Amino acid sequence: MKKGIGPRGLGASKSPAKMYGAKSPAKQTERINKMGPQVDDTPEGRGQATRTVDKIKSAIQAPFSEKTYGELKKGYRTEQKAEHKKQVQKRGEWANYWIERM
């Protein structure tokens, strides 16, 4: 039971703004960060570490390829670095667009 006005807690809540989910201006900036294209900032997402899926694919491909397991893993990491770079660029373009409009 929510606290309200009166001896038995009846009536409107003490803060009607809270009923409608209003947030302080400081918390509203967090919402802007969640909008737009997202960037994967994990080590695997940045291409600094190899994803488990890529390790498995490399292990399966290595016996049938001229490349070694390590070379295949390195190739997947390079692809992930390029993908991360595209994500960061897209996020930057999105942010610049909204900054110019303000």
N, C-alpha and C positions, 0 to 999 in steps of 0.2 A: 504494500500500500504506500502510495506517495504521500508526502506531507502536503498539506494544503492550508487554507485559511480557516480559522475558527477553532473551537476547543476540541472537536473530534476529527480534525483534518479534512473537513469537507470543503468543497469549492475548488476554485482554480489553483493550480500549483503556484508556488511562490515566484517562479520565473517562467512566464509564458513562452519566452524565446527558447527555453530548453525543450518545451513540448514540441516545437516545430523543428528541432534539430539545428538551430542557429549556432554558429561557431564564432569564436573571436577572430579578428582579422589575421592574427598570427597563425592560427590553424588553417585558415583558408588558403594560405600560400602552399601548404602541403598538397592540397588538391591539384593545384596547377602543375606541380612536379609529377603527379601521377598521370596527367593528361598528355596526349601526344604520343609519338613513337617512343617506345621503351628501349633501353639499352641494357644488355646482359652484362653485369659487372662482376660476375664470378670469374675466377681464374680460367675456367674452361671456356667461358663465353668470350673472354678477351684473347684467347688463343695462347695463353701462357702455360696451360696444362692441357693434356690430351683428355678428351671426353671418353668415358667408358665405352660408348658405342663405337667410337673410332678405333679404340684399342682392339675391340672384338673384330671389327671389319678388317683391320690390318693383319690380325692373326690368321684370319680365314684366307685372305688374299696372298699372304707371303709365300706359301708353298707353290702357288701357281703363277707367281710373278717373278720378274727378273730383279725386282727391288727387294730389299730386306725389310723386315718388320719395322725397324727404326725409321727407315726412309719413308715408308708408307705413313707411319704415325706423324712424321714431320710434315708431310704433305697435307694431311688433314688439319694439323695445327695452323699451317699457313692459310688454308681456306677459311678457317675460323677467324683468324686475325683480319683477313680481308672483309669478312662479313661484319665483324665488330666495327671496323673502320667505317663501313657504309652506314651502320646504325647510328654511330656518333655523328656523322655528317648530316644524316637525315634529322636527327634530334636538334642539331645546331641550326639547321635551316628553319625548322619549325619554331624554335625559340626566337630567332631573329625576326621572323615574320610577325610574331605577336608583340615583340618589343617595338617594332616600327609602327604598329597600329596604335600603340598607347600614347 
